[in-house]
Amino acid sequence: MTLKEMQISVSRTFNLGNYESLRVEAGMTATIAEFDDPDEVRLLILDEIRKSLSAAYKANLPRNGS
């Protein structure tokens, strides 16, 4: 079997306290070329998703006094 495409989705819920939470989700699909290593592609996708989740979390944190 030849792997042609890989899709990974991740979601995380952060407890903000005071009965509030923040859920962030990110996903990515990559086309795998004939000589690409699927494990390397997976690691690259996961790294990009981690960056995206971190940016979404930081962008949506409540501000002091909000």
C-alpha positions as CSV (number, residue, x, y, z in Angstrom):
1,M,0.0,0.0,0.0
2,T,1.3,3.4,-0.9
3,L,0.4,6.3,1.3
4,K,-0.6,9.4,-0.8
5,E,-2.1,11.7,1.8
6,M,-2.0,12.2,5.5
7,Q,-4.5,14.1,7.6
8,I,-4.1,15.0,11.3
9,S,-6.5,16.9,13.5
10,V,-5.9,17.9,17.1
11,S,-8.1,19.6,19.7
12,R,-7.3,20.7,23.2
13,T,-9.5,22.2,25.9
14,F,-7.9,24.6,28.4
15,N,-9.4,25.3,31.8
16,L,-9.5,29.1,32.4
17,G,-10.9,28.9,35.9
18,N,-14.2,30.3,37.1
19,Y,-16.1,27.6,35.2
20,E,-14.7,28.8,31.8
21,S,-12.7,26.9,29.3
22,L,-11.2,27.5,25.9
23,R,-11.2,24.8,23.2
24,V,-8.8,25.2,20.3
25,E,-8.6,23.0,17.3
26,A,-6.2,22.6,14.4
27,G,-5.8,20.3,11.5
28,M,-3.7,19.8,8.4
29,T,-3.6,17.6,5.4
30,A,-0.4,16.9,3.5
31,T,0.2,15.2,0.2
32,I,3.0,12.6,0.4
33,A,5.3,12.4,-2.6
34,E,6.6,9.0,-3.7
35,F,10.0,9.2,-1.9
36,D,8.8,11.1,1.3
37,D,9.2,9.4,4.6
38,P,5.7,9.2,6.1
39,D,7.1,9.5,9.7
40,E,8.9,12.7,8.8
41,V,5.7,14.1,7.2
42,R,3.8,13.2,10.3
43,L,6.3,15.0,12.5
44,L,6.2,18.1,10.3
45,I,2.4,18.2,10.4
46,L,2.4,17.8,14.2
47,D,4.9,20.6,14.6
48,E,2.8,22.9,12.5
49,I,-0.3,22.0,14.4
50,R,1.4,22.6,17.7
51,K,2.4,26.1,16.5
52,S,-1.1,26.8,15.4
53,L,-2.7,25.6,18.7
54,S,-0.2,27.7,20.7
55,A,-1.0,30.8,18.6
56,A,-4.7,30.3,18.9
57,Y,-4.5,29.8,22.6
58,K,-2.4,32.9,23.1
59,A,-4.7,35.0,20.8
60,N,-7.8,33.9,22.8
61,L,-6.6,34.2,26.4
62,P,-8.8,36.6,28.4
63,R,-7.2,39.9,29.1
64,N,-6.9,41.1,32.7
65,G,-10.1,42.8,33.7
66,S,-12.0,41.1,30.8
